[in-house]
Structures are given as structure tokens and as C-alpha cells.
Amino acid sequence: MNTFNLPDDAVEFFRAGGQLKYDQRIEARDVKLKRLNELALGEVWINTDMKGDPHSGKKGYYAVPAVSLTGECSNYSPEFILLWLPNEKLFGTWDCDHWLLTVFRDASWADIVASPTPYINAQWDVNHKFGTPFVPWPKYKFKAGMPF
């Protein structure tokens, strides 16, 4: 089974069907994680609005391989609310409305399990201190047009 370079503690957590325990102060409300056998490689799209983007103003995007860890959500589309970037070995969150990817550079899976609320809320909380914007260039190529 492909574990997408997930840390061992995360693999065991997903294999056991673990779920995050959080208070109800999360924007997304009820979020459920996938099981290990449900994880699949997908991609998230990042727009060209980021400061310093060499393709700023052009219609297009960057596609970044990602594994969505979330499978259900009562308030939003669950896909990629919490994610894993297997190439970068980073956890993060993707804002599917604005095509922004936030990564948690110093967060381990144990950190997220211990206090999931700020990580889940990061894409809605403009004052969060848990993540940083992911810069896709030069590793990922700019793709003109739209992915659909």
C-alpha cells in the first residue's frame, strides 16, 4: 500500500481509523478524516496572485501533487481542508475558492493531533501563525488556462 511518504505515526493513525478531537470553534465545523486505504494522490491548484509570481497577471495556475486527508465536512467541500504534500513532506491546507495553499513547515502529525483547531482553521483565519503560503515556482511549472 502506498503511504505517500507520510510519517509513521500518521500512517498508524490513519490505519487505525483515528479522528481528530477538537472543540467546535472550527470554521469548517464537523471534519472527518479518511482511512489509510482511502488516501489517494490528487492535486491542488495555486493561482498566480502571490507576490513575486513570475506569471502574475496571466490566466493560469500551478498544479501541486497532494493527498487529501479529509473525507467529510459539514460546512465546506472536505477535499484538502487538511492535506499532505508527499514531495515536500509537509502538512497543509488548501483554499479551494481562492486557490491558495498554506503549509505547516514546523508541524508534525503529533502537533496536529494534539491541537487540530488552528491547523484546520488556518485557511479562514487571516491572522493565523501556524502556516505559510506555499510558493510553487520554480519547482512546479506554470500551466496556462484552467484545469477544467
DSSP file (Angstrom, degrees, kcal/mol; ACC not computed):
  #  RESIDUE AA STRUCTURE BP1 BP2  ACC     N-H-->O    O-->H-N    N-H-->O    O-->H-N    TCO  KAPPA ALPHA  PHI   PSI    X-CA   Y-CA   Z-CA
    1    1 A M              0   0    0      0, 0.0     2,-0.5     0, 0.0    36,-0.0   0.000 360.0 360.0 360.0 135.1    0.0    0.0    0.0
    2    2 A N        -     0   0    0      1,-0.1    37,-0.1    37,-0.1     0, 0.0  -0.658 360.0-177.9 -79.8 122.8    1.3    3.5   -0.9
    3    3 A T    >   -     0   0    0     -2,-0.5     3,-2.1     3,-0.1    -1,-0.1   0.332  36.7-129.2-104.2   6.5    1.6    5.7    2.1
    4    4 A F  T 3   -     0   0    0      1,-0.3    85,-0.1    35,-0.1    63,-0.1   0.783  63.5 -63.1  57.5  32.9    2.8    8.7    0.1
    5    5 A N  T 3  S+     0   0    0      1,-0.2    -1,-0.3    84,-0.0     3,-0.1   0.684  87.4 164.1  65.4  18.5    5.8    9.4    2.4
    6    6 A L    <   -     0   0    0     -3,-2.1    -1,-0.2     1,-0.1    -3,-0.1  -0.364  47.4 -96.6 -62.4 145.9    3.5   10.0    5.4
    7    7 A P    >>  -     0   0    0      0, 0.0     4,-2.3     0, 0.0     3,-0.6  -0.311  35.2-111.9 -60.1 150.5    5.3   10.0    8.7
    8    8 A D  H 3> S+     0   0    0      1,-0.2     4,-2.3     2,-0.2     5,-0.2   0.862 116.4  53.5 -55.1 -41.3    5.0    6.6   10.5
    9    9 A D  H 3> S+     0   0    0      1,-0.2     4,-1.8     2,-0.2    -1,-0.2   0.860 109.9  48.7 -66.3 -32.8    2.8    8.0   13.3
   10   10 A A  H <> S+     0   0    0     -3,-0.6     4,-2.7     2,-0.2     5,-0.3   0.903 108.7  53.3 -70.3 -41.3    0.4    9.4   10.7
   11   11 A V  H  X S+     0   0    0     -4,-2.3     4,-2.6     1,-0.2    -2,-0.2   0.934 111.6  45.6 -57.8 -46.8    0.2    6.1    8.8
   12   12 A E  H  X S+     0   0    0     -4,-2.3     4,-2.0     2,-0.2    -1,-0.2   0.885 111.2  53.2 -64.8 -38.9   -0.7    4.3   12.0
   13   13 A F  H  <>S+     0   0    0     -4,-1.8     5,-2.7    -5,-0.2     4,-0.3   0.935 114.3  40.9 -60.8 -48.4   -3.3    6.9   12.9
   14   14 A F  H ><5S+     0   0    0     -4,-2.7    22,-1.4     1,-0.2     3,-1.1   0.864 111.9  55.6 -70.9 -36.4   -5.0    6.6    9.5
   15   15 A R  H 3<5S+     0   0    0     -4,-2.6    -1,-0.2    -5,-0.3    -2,-0.2   0.884 108.3  49.3 -61.6 -37.9   -4.7    2.8    9.5
   16   16 A A  T 3<5S-     0   0    0     -4,-2.0    -1,-0.3    -5,-0.2    -2,-0.2   0.502 116.7-115.2 -80.1  -4.1   -6.5    2.7   12.9
   17   17 A G  T < 5 +     0   0    0     -3,-1.1    -3,-0.2    -4,-0.3    -2,-0.1   0.788  51.3 179.8  75.1  27.2   -9.3    5.0   11.6
   18   18 A G      < -     0   0    0     -5,-2.7     2,-0.3    -6,-0.2    15,-0.2  -0.189  12.4-157.0 -62.2 153.2   -8.3    7.8   14.0
   19   19 A Q        -     0   0    0     13,-0.1     2,-0.2    94,-0.0    13,-0.1  -0.956  21.3-106.9-129.9 150.6  -10.2   11.0   14.1
   20   20 A L        -     0   0    0     -2,-0.3     2,-0.6    11,-0.2    11,-0.1  -0.502  24.9-144.0 -76.3 144.0   -9.2   14.5   15.3
   21   21 A K        +     0   0    0     92,-0.4     2,-0.3    -2,-0.2    96,-0.2  -0.952  35.5 150.3-111.0 121.9  -10.7   15.7   18.6
   22   22 A Y        -     0   0    0     -2,-0.6     2,-0.1    94,-0.1    93,-0.0  -0.936  45.3-101.9-145.5 163.6  -11.3   19.4   18.6
   23   23 A D    >   -     0   0    0     -2,-0.3     3,-0.5     1,-0.1     0, 0.0  -0.343  44.3-101.9 -80.9 173.2  -13.6   22.0   20.1
   24   24 A Q  T 3  S+     0   0    0      1,-0.2    -1,-0.1    -2,-0.1     5,-0.1   0.216  97.6  98.6 -84.7  16.8  -16.5   23.4   18.0
   25   25 A R  T 3   +     0   0    0      4,-0.0     2,-0.4     3,-0.0    -1,-0.2   0.249  54.6 114.8 -86.2  14.5  -14.7   26.7   17.3
   26   26 A I    X   -     0   0    0     -3,-0.5     3,-1.0     1,-0.1    91,-0.0  -0.681  66.6-138.0 -89.8 141.6  -13.5   25.5   13.9
   27   27 A E  T 3  S+     0   0    0     -2,-0.4    -1,-0.1     1,-0.3     3,-0.1   0.871 103.4  52.5 -60.6 -40.1  -14.9   27.2   10.8
   28   28 A A  T 3  S-     0   0    0      1,-0.2    47,-1.2    47,-0.1    46,-0.4   0.597  93.6-156.8 -76.3 -10.1  -15.4   24.0    8.9
   29   29 A R    <   +     0   0    0     -3,-1.0     2,-0.8    45,-0.1    -1,-0.2  -0.556  65.1  24.4  67.3-120.2  -17.5   22.5   11.8
   30   30 A D  S    S+     0   0    0     -2,-0.4    44,-1.5    -3,-0.1     2,-0.5  -0.649  72.6 178.0 -85.9 110.3  -17.5   18.7   11.7
   31   31 A V  E     -A   73   0A   0     -2,-0.8     2,-0.4    42,-0.2    42,-0.2  -0.938   7.7-167.1-114.4 130.4  -14.5   17.4    9.8
   32   32 A K  E     -A   72   0A   0     40,-2.4    39,-2.8    -2,-0.5    40,-1.7  -0.933  14.8-132.7-117.2 140.4  -13.8   13.7    9.4
   33   33 A L  E     -A   70   0A   0     -2,-0.4    37,-0.3    37,-0.3     2,-0.1  -0.506  21.3-114.4 -86.3 157.4  -10.5   12.1    8.2
   34   34 A K        -     0   0    0     35,-2.6     2,-0.2    -2,-0.2   -17,-0.1  -0.403  30.6-110.0 -79.2 164.4  -10.2    9.4    5.6
   35   35 A R    >>  -     0   0    0     -2,-0.1     3,-1.8   -18,-0.1     4,-0.6  -0.557  35.7-102.0 -87.4 163.4   -8.9    5.9    6.4
   36   36 A L  G >4 S+     0   0    0    -22,-1.4     3,-1.2     1,-0.3   -21,-0.1   0.881 122.0  53.8 -55.8 -42.4   -5.5    4.9    5.2
   37   37 A N  G 34 S+     0   0    0      1,-0.2    -1,-0.3   -23,-0.2   -35,-0.1   0.591 104.6  57.3 -72.5  -8.0   -6.9    2.8    2.3
   38   38 A E  G <4 S+     0   0    0     -3,-1.8    -1,-0.2    31,-0.1    -2,-0.2   0.550  79.9 109.5 -94.9 -10.8   -8.9    5.8    1.1
   39   39 A L    <<  +     0   0    0     -3,-1.2     2,-0.3    -4,-0.6   -37,-0.1  -0.450  44.5 172.0 -70.4 137.5   -5.9    8.1    0.7
   40   40 A A        -     0   0    0     28,-0.3    28,-0.6    -2,-0.2     2,-0.4  -0.990  36.5-104.5-145.7 149.8   -5.1    8.9   -2.9
   41   41 A L  E     +B   67   0B   0     -2,-0.3    26,-0.2    26,-0.2     2,-0.2  -0.625  52.6 146.6 -77.5 128.9   -2.8   11.2   -4.8
   42   42 A G  E     -B   66   0B   0     24,-3.3    24,-1.7    -2,-0.4     2,-0.3  -0.454  37.5-110.3-132.8-152.2   -4.5   14.2   -6.3
   43   43 A E  E     -B   65   0B   0     22,-0.3     2,-0.3    -2,-0.2    20,-0.0  -0.995   9.8-147.9-151.6 151.5   -3.5   17.8   -6.9
   44   44 A V  E     -B   64   0B   0     20,-2.5    20,-2.8    -2,-0.3     2,-0.4  -0.862  21.2-131.9-113.9 155.1   -4.3   21.3   -5.7
   45   45 A W  E     -B   63   0B   0     -2,-0.3     2,-0.5    18,-0.2    18,-0.2  -0.885  13.2-160.5-112.6 137.3   -4.1   24.3   -7.9
   46   46 A I  E     -B   62   0B   0     16,-2.4    16,-2.0    -2,-0.4    54,-0.2  -0.961  14.7-137.4-118.3 131.5   -2.4   27.6   -6.9
   47   47 A N        -     0   0    0     52,-1.9     3,-0.4    -2,-0.5    14,-0.1  -0.110  21.1-113.1 -78.6-178.9   -3.3   30.8   -8.7
   48   48 A T  S    S+     0   0    0     12,-0.4     9,-0.3    10,-0.2    10,-0.1   0.076  87.5 100.9-103.7  21.8   -0.8   33.5   -9.8
   49   49 A D        +     0   0    0      7,-0.1    -1,-0.2     8,-0.1     2,-0.1   0.546  51.2 113.8 -84.5  -6.7   -1.9   36.2   -7.4
   50   50 A M  S >  S-     0   0    0     -3,-0.4     3,-2.1     1,-0.1     6,-0.1  -0.391  79.2 -99.5 -72.0 140.4    1.1   35.6   -5.0
   51   51 A K  T 3  S+     0   0    0      1,-0.3    -1,-0.1    -2,-0.1    -2,-0.1  -0.328 108.9  19.8 -57.5 132.2    3.6   38.4   -4.6
   52   52 A G  T 3  S+     0   0    0      1,-0.3    -1,-0.3    -3,-0.1    -2,-0.1   0.406  81.8 151.6  88.7  -2.0    6.7   37.7   -6.7
   53   53 A D    X   -     0   0    0     -3,-2.1     3,-1.7     1,-0.2    -1,-0.3  -0.457  42.9-145.5 -64.7 125.0    5.0   35.2   -9.0
   54   54 A P  T 3  S+     0   0    0      0, 0.0    -1,-0.2     0, 0.0    -6,-0.0   0.655 100.0  48.0 -67.1 -12.0    6.8   35.4  -12.4
   55   55 A H  T >  S+     0   0    0      3,-0.1     3,-2.2     2,-0.0    -7,-0.1   0.115  79.2 151.0-112.4  19.8    3.4   34.7  -14.1
   56   56 A S  T <   +     0   0    0     -3,-1.7    -7,-0.1     1,-0.3     3,-0.1  -0.237  67.9  21.0 -53.7 135.6    1.4   37.3  -12.2
   57   57 A G  T 3  S+     0   0    0      1,-0.3     2,-0.3    -9,-0.3    -1,-0.3   0.275  97.9 114.8  87.3 -11.2   -1.5   38.6  -14.3
   58   58 A K  S <  S-     0   0    0     -3,-2.2     2,-0.8   -10,-0.1    -1,-0.3  -0.668  74.9-113.5 -90.7 148.2   -1.5   35.7  -16.6
   59   59 A K  S    S+     0   0    0     -2,-0.3    86,-2.3    -3,-0.1     2,-0.3  -0.716  77.6  77.6 -81.7 111.4   -4.5   33.3  -16.7
   60   60 A G  E     - C   0 144B   0     -2,-0.8   -12,-0.4    84,-0.3     2,-0.3  -0.980  55.7-137.3 173.0-169.0   -3.2   30.0  -15.4
   61   61 A Y  E     - C   0 143B   0     82,-2.2    82,-3.0    -2,-0.3     2,-0.4  -0.954  19.1-110.2-163.0 171.8   -2.2   28.0  -12.3
   62   62 A Y  E     -BC  46 142B   0    -16,-2.0   -16,-2.4    -2,-0.3     2,-0.6  -0.971  25.5-145.3-115.8 135.8    0.3   25.7  -10.8
   63   63 A A  E     -B   45   0B   0     78,-0.6   -18,-0.2    -2,-0.4    78,-0.1  -0.909  17.0-171.6-103.5 123.7   -0.7   22.0  -10.1
   64   64 A V  E     -B   44   0B   0    -20,-2.8   -20,-2.5    -2,-0.6     2,-0.1  -0.966  26.5-118.2-118.7 124.1    0.9   20.6   -6.9
   65   65 A P  E     +B   43   0B   0      0, 0.0    22,-0.3     0, 0.0     2,-0.3  -0.375  47.0 163.5 -60.6 133.6    0.6   16.9   -6.1
   66   66 A A  E     -B   42   0B   0    -24,-1.7   -24,-3.3    19,-0.2     2,-0.5  -0.987  36.4-136.2-151.7 155.5   -1.3   16.5   -2.8
   67   67 A V  E     -BD  41  84B   0     17,-2.6    17,-2.0    -2,-0.3     2,-0.4  -0.976  23.3-137.3-115.9 118.9   -3.1   13.9   -0.7
   68   68 A S  E     - D   0  83B   0    -28,-0.6   -28,-0.3    -2,-0.5    15,-0.2  -0.633  16.8-173.5 -75.5 127.1   -6.4   15.0    0.9
   69   69 A L        +     0   0    0     13,-2.7   -35,-2.6    -2,-0.4     2,-0.4   0.597  62.8  80.1 -93.6 -14.5   -6.6   13.7    4.5
   70   70 A T  E     +A   33   0A   0     12,-0.8    10,-0.4     8,-0.3   -37,-0.3  -0.791  44.9 170.3-101.9 137.3  -10.2   14.9    5.0
   71   71 A G  E     +     0   0A   0    -39,-2.8     2,-0.3    -2,-0.4   -38,-0.2   0.608  64.7  32.2-118.6 -19.8  -13.1   12.9    3.7
   72   72 A E  E     +A   32   0A   0    -40,-1.7   -40,-2.4     6,-0.2     2,-0.3  -0.994  53.6 168.7-141.2 147.4  -16.2   14.6    5.2
   73   73 A C  E     -A   31   0A   0     -2,-0.3   -42,-0.2   -42,-0.2   -44,-0.1  -0.939  24.7-152.1-157.2 135.4  -17.1   18.1    6.3
   74   74 A S  S    S+     0   0    0    -44,-1.5   -45,-0.1   -46,-0.4   -43,-0.1   0.698  95.4  32.7 -83.9 -17.8  -20.4   19.6    7.3
   75   75 A N  S    S+     0   0    0    -47,-1.2     2,-0.3   -45,-0.2    -1,-0.1   0.697 122.0  14.5-110.6 -24.4  -19.7   23.2    6.2
   76   76 A Y  S    S-     0   0    0    -48,-0.4    -1,-0.1     0, 0.0    -3,-0.1  -0.847  94.8 -67.4-142.3 172.4  -17.4   23.0    3.1
   77   77 A S        -     0   0    0     -2,-0.3    19,-0.1     1,-0.1    -5,-0.1  -0.535  46.4-143.6 -61.6 131.4  -16.1   20.7    0.5
   78   78 A P    >   +     0   0    0      0, 0.0     3,-1.8     0, 0.0     4,-0.4   0.729  60.6 116.5 -75.8 -19.9  -13.9   18.3    2.5
   79   79 A E  T 3  S-     0   0    0      1,-0.3    17,-0.2    -8,-0.1    -8,-0.1  -0.282  91.2 -10.6 -61.1 122.7  -11.2   17.9   -0.1
   80   80 A F  T 3  S+     0   0    0    -10,-0.4    14,-2.3     2,-0.3    -1,-0.3   0.595  84.1 131.0  69.5  16.3   -7.8   19.2    1.0
   81   81 A I  S <  S+     0   0    0     -3,-1.8     2,-0.4     1,-0.3    42,-0.2   0.908  93.8  16.4 -59.4 -38.7   -9.0   21.0    4.1
   82   82 A L  S    S+     0   0    0     -4,-0.4   -13,-2.7    11,-0.1   -12,-0.8  -0.997  94.8 167.0-130.0 130.1   -6.1   19.1    5.7
   83   83 A L  E     -DE  68  92B   0      9,-2.8     9,-1.9    -2,-0.4     2,-0.4  -0.855  31.9-133.6-140.8 170.2   -3.6   17.7    3.3
   84   84 A W  E     -DE  67  91B   0    -17,-2.0   -17,-2.6    -2,-0.3     7,-0.2  -0.997  10.8-150.9-127.4 132.1   -0.2   16.1    2.9
   85   85 A L  E  >> - E   0  90B   0      5,-3.2     4,-2.2    -2,-0.4     5,-1.2  -0.883  11.0-168.1-101.1 102.7    2.3   17.1    0.2
   86   86 A P  T  45S+     0   0    0      0, 0.0    -1,-0.2     0, 0.0   -20,-0.1   0.820  83.4  51.2 -65.8 -31.1    4.3   14.0   -0.5
   87   87 A N  T  45S+     0   0    0    -22,-0.3   -21,-0.1     1,-0.2    -2,-0.0   0.861 122.4  31.2 -72.5 -34.7    7.1   15.7   -2.5
   88   88 A E  T  45S-     0   0    0     -3,-0.2    -1,-0.2     2,-0.1     3,-0.1   0.609 100.1-132.7 -95.9 -15.6    7.7   18.3    0.2
   89   89 A K  T  <5 +     0   0    0     -4,-2.2     2,-0.3     1,-0.2   -84,-0.0   0.953  61.5 131.8  56.6  53.3    6.8   16.1    3.2
   90   90 A L  E   < -E   85   0B   0     -5,-1.2    -5,-3.2    16,-0.0     2,-0.2  -0.977  54.6-133.9-134.0 145.5    4.6   18.8    4.6
   91   91 A F  E     +EF  84 104B   0     13,-0.6    13,-3.0    -2,-0.3     2,-0.3  -0.640  41.8 143.0 -88.0 156.6    1.1   19.1    6.0
   92   92 A G  E     -EF  83 103B   0     -9,-1.9    -9,-2.8    11,-0.3     2,-0.3  -0.941  41.1-111.5-168.9-170.0   -1.1   21.9    4.9
   93   93 A T  E     - F   0 102B   0      9,-2.6     9,-2.9    -2,-0.3     2,-0.5  -0.990  19.7-146.6-143.3 146.0   -4.5   23.2    3.9
   94   94 A W  E     - F   0 101B   0    -14,-2.3     2,-0.9    -2,-0.3     7,-0.2  -0.964   8.3-144.6-121.5 129.0   -5.9   24.4    0.5
   95   95 A D  E  >> - F   0 100B   0      5,-3.0     4,-1.7    -2,-0.5     5,-1.2  -0.806  14.3-168.8 -88.8 103.6   -8.4   27.1    0.0
   96   96 A C  T  45S+     0   0    0     -2,-0.9    -1,-0.2     1,-0.2     5,-0.0   0.656  82.2  55.2 -72.8 -15.9  -10.4   25.7   -3.0
   97   97 A D  T  45S+     0   0    0      1,-0.1    -1,-0.2     3,-0.1    -2,-0.0   0.828 123.3  23.0 -83.3 -33.3  -12.2   29.1   -3.5
   98   98 A H  T  45S-     0   0    0     -3,-0.3   -51,-0.3     2,-0.1    -2,-0.2   0.421 100.4-123.8-113.7  -2.1   -9.1   31.2   -3.8
   99   99 A W  T  <5 +     0   0    0     -4,-1.7   -52,-1.9     1,-0.2     2,-0.4   0.924  58.3 148.3  57.5  49.2   -6.6   28.5   -4.9
  100  100 A L  E   < -F   95   0B   0     -5,-1.2    -5,-3.0   -54,-0.2     2,-0.5  -0.945  34.5-155.7-115.2 135.3   -4.2   29.3   -2.0
  101  101 A L  E     -F   94   0B   0     -2,-0.4    33,-2.8    33,-0.3     2,-0.5  -0.951   7.4-169.6-113.9 123.0   -2.0   26.6   -0.4
  102  102 A T  E     -FG  93 133B   0     -9,-2.9    -9,-2.6    -2,-0.5     2,-0.3  -0.937   8.2-160.9-110.8 132.8   -0.8   27.1    3.2
  103  103 A V  E     -FG  92 132B   0     29,-2.9    29,-2.3    -2,-0.5     2,-0.8  -0.844  18.9-138.6-116.1 153.2    1.8   24.7    4.6
  104  104 A F  E >   -F   91   0B   0    -13,-3.0     3,-1.4    -2,-0.3   -13,-0.6  -0.783  24.2-179.7-108.7  85.3    2.8   24.0    8.1
  105  105 A R  T 3  S+     0   0    0     -2,-0.8    -1,-0.2     1,-0.3    26,-0.1   0.789  79.4  34.0 -61.5 -33.7    6.5   23.8    7.9
  106  106 A D  T 3  S+     0   0    0     24,-0.3     2,-0.5     2,-0.1    -1,-0.3   0.267  93.8 110.9-107.1  11.8    7.3   23.0   11.5
  107  107 A A    <   -     0   0    0     -3,-1.4   -16,-0.3   -16,-0.1     2,-0.2  -0.748  46.3-163.5 -96.3 129.9    4.2   20.9   12.3
  108  108 A S     >  -     0   0    0     -2,-0.5     4,-1.8     1,-0.1     5,-0.2  -0.569  38.2-106.4 -94.3 168.2    4.5   17.2   12.9
  109  109 A W  H  > S+     0   0    0      1,-0.2     4,-2.6     2,-0.2     5,-0.2   0.891 123.2  57.1 -61.8 -37.3    1.5   14.9   12.8
  110  110 A A  H  > S+     0   0    0      1,-0.2     4,-2.2     2,-0.2    -1,-0.2   0.879 104.3  52.4 -60.7 -38.3    1.6   14.7   16.6
  111  111 A D  H  > S+     0   0    0      2,-0.2     4,-1.6     1,-0.2    -1,-0.2   0.920 110.9  46.7 -62.4 -44.3    1.3   18.6   16.8
  112  112 A I  H  < S+     0   0    0     -4,-1.8    -2,-0.2     1,-0.2    -1,-0.2   0.913 113.2  47.9 -66.4 -43.4   -1.8   18.5   14.6
  113  113 A V  H  < S+     0   0    0     -4,-2.6   -92,-0.4     1,-0.2    -1,-0.2   0.892 110.8  52.4 -64.0 -39.6   -3.4   15.7   16.6
  114  114 A A  H  < S+     0   0    0     -4,-2.2    -1,-0.2     1,-0.3    -2,-0.2   0.830 133.4   7.3 -67.0 -32.7   -2.7   17.5   19.9
  115  115 A S  S  X S+     0   0    0     -4,-1.6     4,-0.5    -5,-0.1    -1,-0.3  -0.513  70.6 162.1-150.6  73.9   -4.3   20.8   18.7
  116  116 A P  H  >  +     0   0    0      0, 0.0     4,-2.6     0, 0.0     3,-0.4   0.739  57.7  82.3 -72.6 -23.0   -6.0   20.4   15.3
  117  117 A T  H  > S+     0   0    0      1,-0.2     4,-2.6     2,-0.2     5,-0.2   0.902  92.1  44.7 -54.0 -52.5   -8.2   23.6   15.5
  118  118 A P  H  > S+     0   0    0      0, 0.0     4,-0.7     0, 0.0    -1,-0.2   0.835 114.8  50.1 -65.6 -28.1   -5.6   26.2   14.4
  119  119 A Y  H  < S+     0   0    0     -4,-0.5     3,-0.5    -3,-0.4     4,-0.3   0.919 113.8  43.5 -73.3 -42.9   -4.4   23.9   11.6
  120  120 A I  H  < S+     0   0    0     -4,-2.6     3,-0.5     1,-0.2    -1,-0.2   0.876 117.4  47.4 -67.8 -36.4   -8.0   23.3   10.3
  121  121 A N  H >X S+     0   0    0     -4,-2.6     3,-1.9    -5,-0.3     4,-1.7   0.590  84.0  98.1 -79.0 -10.6   -8.9   27.0   10.7
  122  122 A A  T 3< S+     0   0    0     -4,-0.7     6,-0.3    -3,-0.5    -1,-0.2   0.814  78.6  53.2 -54.2 -37.9   -5.7   28.3    9.0
  123  123 A Q  T 34 S+     0   0    0     -3,-0.5    -1,-0.3    -4,-0.3    -2,-0.1   0.721 117.3  37.9 -73.7 -17.1   -7.3   28.9    5.6
  124  124 A W  T <4 S+     0   0    0     -3,-1.9     2,-0.8    -4,-0.2    -1,-0.2   0.620 101.4  78.8-102.6 -16.8  -10.1   31.0    7.1
  125  125 A D    ><  -     0   0    0     -4,-1.7     3,-1.7     1,-0.2    -1,-0.1  -0.821  57.0-169.7-100.3 104.1   -8.1   32.8    9.8
  126  126 A V  T 3  S+     0   0    0     -2,-0.8    -1,-0.2     1,-0.3    -4,-0.0   0.700  87.6  52.2 -67.0 -17.6   -6.1   35.7    8.2
  127  127 A N  T 3  S+     0   0    0     -3,-0.1    -1,-0.3     2,-0.0    -5,-0.1   0.262  79.8 134.2-100.2  11.0   -4.2   36.2   11.5
  128  128 A H    <   -     0   0    0     -3,-1.7    -9,-0.0    -6,-0.3     3,-0.0  -0.226  39.1-165.7 -63.4 152.3   -3.1   32.6   11.9
  129  129 A K        +     0   0    0      1,-0.1    -1,-0.1     3,-0.0    -3,-0.0   0.136  69.5  84.5-120.9  16.7    0.5   31.9   12.8
  130  130 A F  S    S+     0   0    0    -12,-0.2     2,-0.3   -25,-0.0   -24,-0.3   0.648  89.7  32.6 -97.0 -16.9    0.6   28.2   12.0
  131  131 A G        -     0   0    0    -27,-0.1   -27,-0.2    -9,-0.1   -39,-0.1  -0.867  57.2-146.3-138.8 169.9    1.3   28.2    8.3
  132  132 A T  E     -G  103   0B   0    -29,-2.3   -29,-2.9    -2,-0.3     2,-0.0  -0.966  38.8 -93.5-132.6 150.9    3.0   30.0    5.4
  133  133 A P  E     -G  102   0B   0      0, 0.0     2,-0.5     0, 0.0   -31,-0.2  -0.377  41.0-123.0 -62.1 140.6    1.9   30.4    1.8
  134  134 A F        -     0   0    0    -33,-2.8   -33,-0.3    -2,-0.0    -3,-0.0  -0.768  16.7-148.8 -88.1 124.9    3.4   27.7   -0.4
  135  135 A V        -     0   0    0     -2,-0.5     4,-0.2     1,-0.1    -1,-0.0  -0.849  11.6-171.3 -94.6 113.5    5.5   29.1   -3.3
  136  136 A P     >  +     0   0    0      0, 0.0     4,-2.8     0, 0.0     3,-0.2   0.777  41.4 116.3 -80.9 -26.4    5.1   26.7   -6.2
  137  137 A W  T  4 S+     0   0    0      1,-0.3     4,-0.1     2,-0.2   -75,-0.0  -0.621  70.5  14.0 -87.1 150.2    7.7   28.2   -8.6
  138  138 A P  T  4 S+     0   0    0      0, 0.0    -1,-0.3     0, 0.0     4,-0.1  -0.985 126.0  52.5 -90.7   0.2   10.3   27.2   -9.8
  139  139 A K  T  4 S+     0   0    0     -4,-0.2     2,-0.4    -3,-0.2    -2,-0.2   0.893 110.7  47.8 -64.6 -40.0    9.6   23.5   -8.8
  140  140 A Y  S  < S-     0   0    0     -4,-2.8     2,-0.1   -76,-0.0   -76,-0.1  -0.866  89.0-121.5-108.3 136.4    6.2   23.4  -10.4
  141  141 A K        -     0   0    0     -2,-0.4   -78,-0.6   -78,-0.1     2,-0.2  -0.427  23.6-113.2 -76.8 144.8    5.5   24.6  -13.9
  142  142 A F  E     -C   62   0B   0    -80,-0.1     2,-0.5    -2,-0.1   -80,-0.2  -0.565  28.8-154.6 -70.6 137.1    3.0   27.3  -14.7
  143  143 A K  E     -C   61   0B   0    -82,-3.0   -82,-2.2    -2,-0.2     2,-0.1  -0.977  10.9-134.4-119.1 121.3    0.1   25.9  -16.7
  144  144 A A  E     +C   60   0B   0     -2,-0.5   -84,-0.3   -84,-0.2     2,-0.2  -0.397  68.8  10.9 -71.1 149.3   -1.8   28.3  -19.0
  145  145 A G  S    S-     0   0    0    -86,-2.3    -2,-0.1    -2,-0.1   -87,-0.0  -0.487 102.0 -49.2  86.6-155.0   -5.6   28.3  -18.9
  146  146 A M        -     0   0    0     -2,-0.2    -2,-0.0   -86,-0.1   -85,-0.0  -0.872  38.3-125.1-121.5 152.8   -7.8   26.4  -16.4
  147  147 A P              0   0    0      0, 0.0    -1,-0.0     0, 0.0    -2,-0.0   0.534 360.0 360.0 -77.5  -3.3   -7.6   22.8  -15.2
  148  148 A F              0   0    0      0, 0.0    -3,-0.0     0, 0.0     0, 0.0   0.366 360.0 360.0-132.9 360.0  -11.2   22.1  -16.1
